Amino acid sequence: MKAITITTPKLNDVLNTSNKTDFSAAADMTNCQWHELDIAAETYRSAGLEGCRFEAIQATGALFQSCQFLDCELIGGDMTAVHADSNGFERVLFGKVRAGGIDLAAASLKHVDFSGCKLTMANFRQAELRNVVFRDCDLSKADFRGALLTNVAFISCTMEATEMQGVKCSNVDLRRSTLTGLVGVASLKGATLSTVQLMGLAPDLAMELEILIED
């Protein structure tokens, strides 16, 4: 398979420390940084953030509608149950973020790096992922049903009962992750597995394809 590379966020060496919480379309959210920003349960529409860094953000249950994140870093913090479906993310780093149940359905993710994140029960249904890396993430019970995955790597991730039905894969690397009870194994055309992984998934594959095995 081809090597999977991503372009890292392009941030200025010096960022403006901001106390703004108005992420409306009219607000200037360029080259800013926030520390321990609390926007839990807030709602933002049509916001555009470029060249920004968020450290230890508290955004549990926040709602983002039609927002765009470009060249941004989100380091630490809590994004549990954030609703960000149909949003756009390009050259974005999520580092050690708690994001269980985050909703990224139908979102566009390009050159996105998830490192050390908790993404249990995350919703990626119908999302488009291009040049995306999941590294040391917990993706147990995450939902990728109907998603388009192109140049995506799962490195040292836990994928227990992760749902992959109807996913479309092109150059997807699963070799270095733990796959247990994966749902939708028959949809992994275009993905690369290790021999050991294939042996472990054989019973699930046989069941999904209704293959009868008798000795």
C-alpha positions as CSV (number, residue, x, y, z in Angstrom):
1,M,0.0,0.0,0.0
2,K,1.0,3.6,-0.5
3,A,2.5,5.6,2.4
4,I,0.0,7.8,4.2
5,T,1.1,11.3,4.9
6,I,-0.7,14.3,6.3
7,T,0.1,18.0,6.2
8,T,0.4,19.6,9.7
9,P,-1.4,22.8,10.7
10,K,0.3,26.0,9.7
11,L,0.3,28.3,12.7
12,N,2.2,31.5,13.3
13,D,5.0,31.4,15.8
14,V,3.2,34.1,17.8
15,L,-0.5,33.9,18.4
16,N,-2.8,36.5,19.9
17,T,-4.1,35.4,23.3
18,S,-7.9,35.8,23.2
19,N,-10.8,35.9,25.6
20,K,-13.4,36.0,22.9
21,T,-16.1,33.4,22.9
22,D,-18.1,34.9,20.0
23,F,-17.3,32.6,17.1
24,S,-19.9,34.1,14.8
25,A,-19.3,34.5,11.1
26,A,-18.6,38.2,11.6
27,A,-15.9,37.6,14.3
28,D,-12.2,37.7,13.4
29,M,-10.9,34.3,14.6
30,T,-7.5,34.2,12.9
31,N,-4.2,33.5,14.6
32,C,-5.7,33.4,18.1
33,Q,-5.1,31.1,21.1
34,W,-7.2,30.2,24.1
35,H,-6.3,28.4,27.3
36,E,-9.0,26.6,29.4
37,L,-11.8,28.2,27.3
38,D,-15.2,27.1,28.6
39,I,-17.9,26.9,25.9
40,A,-19.8,23.9,27.2
41,A,-23.3,23.6,25.7
42,E,-22.8,26.8,23.6
43,T,-24.1,27.1,20.0
44,Y,-22.0,28.5,17.1
45,R,-23.1,28.9,13.5
46,S,-21.1,29.6,10.3
47,A,-17.9,30.3,12.2
48,G,-14.5,30.3,10.5
49,L,-11.4,29.6,12.6
50,E,-8.0,29.8,11.0
51,G,-4.5,29.4,12.5
52,C,-5.9,29.0,16.0
53,R,-4.9,26.9,19.0
54,F,-7.1,25.7,21.8
55,E,-5.5,24.3,25.0
56,A,-7.6,22.5,27.6
57,I,-10.9,23.5,26.0
58,Q,-14.1,22.6,27.8
59,A,-16.7,22.2,25.1
60,T,-18.9,19.4,26.4
61,G,-22.2,19.3,24.4
62,A,-21.3,22.4,22.3
63,L,-23.0,22.7,18.9
64,F,-21.1,23.9,15.8
65,Q,-23.2,24.3,12.6
66,S,-21.6,25.0,9.2
67,C,-18.3,25.9,10.7
68,Q,-14.8,25.6,9.2
69,F,-11.6,24.9,11.0
70,L,-8.4,25.5,9.0
71,D,-4.8,25.1,10.4
72,C,-6.0,24.6,14.0
73,E,-4.7,22.7,17.0
74,L,-6.9,21.4,19.8
75,I,-4.6,20.2,22.7
76,G,-6.2,18.5,25.7
77,G,-9.5,19.3,27.1
78,D,-13.0,17.9,26.8
79,M,-15.1,17.7,23.7
80,T,-17.4,15.0,24.8
81,A,-20.7,14.9,22.9
82,V,-19.8,17.9,20.8
83,H,-22.1,18.2,17.7
84,A,-19.9,19.1,14.7
85,D,-21.7,17.2,11.9
86,S,-21.3,18.6,8.4
87,N,-18.4,20.9,9.5
88,G,-15.1,21.2,7.6
89,F,-11.7,20.4,9.1
90,E,-8.5,20.8,7.2
91,R,-5.0,20.6,8.6
92,V,-6.2,20.1,12.1
93,L,-4.6,18.4,15.1
94,F,-6.6,16.9,17.9
95,G,-4.1,16.0,20.6
96,K,-5.1,14.0,23.8
97,V,-8.7,15.3,23.6
98,R,-11.5,13.5,25.4
99,A,-14.2,13.3,22.7
100,G,-16.4,10.4,23.5
101,G,-19.7,10.6,21.5
102,I,-18.5,13.5,19.4
103,D,-20.7,13.8,16.3
104,L,-18.8,14.3,13.1
105,A,-21.4,12.8,10.8
106,A,-21.1,14.0,7.2
107,A,-18.1,16.2,8.1
108,S,-15.2,16.8,5.8
109,L,-11.8,15.9,7.4
110,K,-8.7,16.5,5.3
111,H,-5.1,16.2,6.7
112,V,-6.4,15.7,10.2
113,D,-4.3,14.1,13.0
114,F,-6.1,12.5,16.0
115,S,-3.4,11.6,18.5
116,G,-4.0,10.0,21.9
117,C,-7.7,10.9,21.8
118,K,-10.7,9.1,23.4
119,L,-13.2,8.7,20.6
120,T,-15.5,6.0,22.0
121,M,-18.9,6.0,20.4
122,A,-17.8,8.8,18.0
123,N,-20.0,9.3,15.0
124,F,-18.3,9.5,11.6
125,R,-21.3,8.2,9.6
126,Q,-21.2,9.4,6.0
127,A,-18.1,11.6,6.7
128,E,-15.3,12.1,4.2
129,L,-11.9,11.4,5.5
130,R,-8.9,12.1,3.3
131,N,-5.3,11.9,4.6
132,V,-6.3,11.3,8.2
133,V,-4.3,9.5,10.9
134,F,-5.7,8.1,14.1
135,R,-2.8,7.4,16.5
136,D,-3.1,5.8,20.0
137,C,-6.8,6.5,20.0
138,D,-9.7,4.5,21.6
139,L,-12.3,4.1,18.8
140,S,-14.4,1.5,20.6
141,K,-18.0,1.5,19.4
142,A,-17.2,4.4,17.0
143,D,-19.5,4.5,14.0
144,F,-18.0,4.8,10.5
145,R,-21.0,3.5,8.6
146,G,-21.1,4.8,5.0
147,A,-18.0,6.9,5.5
148,L,-15.5,7.5,2.7
149,L,-11.9,6.7,3.9
150,T,-9.1,7.7,1.5
151,N,-5.4,7.5,2.7
152,V,-6.4,6.8,6.4
153,A,-4.1,5.1,8.9
154,F,-5.1,3.6,12.3
155,I,-2.0,3.3,14.4
156,S,-2.0,1.6,17.8
157,C,-5.7,2.2,18.2
158,T,-8.3,0.2,20.1
159,M,-11.2,-0.7,17.8
160,E,-13.6,-2.8,19.8
161,A,-17.0,-3.2,18.2
162,T,-16.3,-0.4,15.8
163,E,-18.9,-0.2,13.1
164,M,-17.7,-0.2,9.5
165,Q,-20.7,-1.3,7.5
166,G,-20.9,0.3,4.1
167,V,-17.6,2.1,4.5
168,K,-15.6,2.8,1.3
169,C,-11.9,2.3,1.7
170,S,-9.0,3.4,-0.5
171,N,-5.5,2.9,0.9
172,V,-6.6,2.4,4.5
173,D,-4.1,0.9,6.9
174,L,-5.4,-1.1,9.9
175,R,-2.4,-3.3,10.5
176,R,-1.2,-1.8,13.8
177,S,-4.4,-1.6,15.6
178,T,-6.4,-4.0,17.8
179,L,-9.6,-5.1,16.1
180,T,-12.1,-6.9,18.3
181,G,-15.7,-7.6,17.3
182,L,-15.4,-5.3,14.3
183,V,-18.8,-4.9,12.7
184,G,-18.9,-4.7,8.9
185,V,-15.8,-6.7,8.1
186,A,-17.2,-7.5,4.7
187,S,-17.0,-3.8,3.8
188,L,-13.2,-3.5,4.2
189,K,-12.4,-3.8,0.5
190,G,-9.4,-1.5,-0.1
191,A,-8.1,-1.8,3.5
192,T,-4.8,-3.5,4.5
193,L,-4.8,-6.0,7.4
194,S,-2.1,-8.1,9.0
195,T,-2.3,-11.9,8.8
196,V,-3.0,-12.2,12.5
197,Q,-5.8,-9.6,12.2
198,L,-7.3,-11.5,9.3
199,M,-7.3,-14.8,11.2
200,G,-9.0,-13.1,14.2
201,L,-11.7,-11.6,12.0
202,A,-12.3,-14.7,10.0
203,P,-15.3,-15.8,12.1
204,D,-17.0,-12.4,11.8
205,L,-16.3,-12.4,8.0
206,A,-17.8,-15.8,7.6
207,M,-20.9,-14.8,9.6
208,E,-21.5,-11.6,7.6
209,L,-21.0,-13.4,4.3
210,E,-23.2,-16.3,5.5
211,I,-20.4,-18.8,4.9
212,L,-21.1,-22.2,6.6
213,I,-18.0,-23.8,8.0
214,E,-18.1,-27.5,8.8
215,D,-15.4,-30.0,9.6
